[in-house]
């Protein structure tokens, strides 16, 4: 299995909504939230952790979103086996 990384530019008001959508897709292994080049938060996602930690995690992300206007999400996904 390979890992694929992508970067998504998002404004603070869309950060939580975008993360919810990515988590719902189910193939995301890790999210890295960056403000410029600074890593604000790095979140490994597993099926068990998403169910238990989703609400507090999204609340913390919402607090970060209120502090700045532009973020970059680095998304690490499980890729197709070649």
C-alpha angles and dihedrals in degrees: 000000000000130000122231124198127200135174123223123191111215137169121236094254091057098041100095093041091052093048092050089053093049093048090049090057088067101210096087114112100177140009123202118191114204132187101201105314094332117102108229099178137357116200124187109204126210128165093251095045094048093057096047102037103033100104099044091040093052090047090055091047089050089055090054091047090058092056101059139018108224129045137169118221115206108202122197112198136182106253132206117278109252 
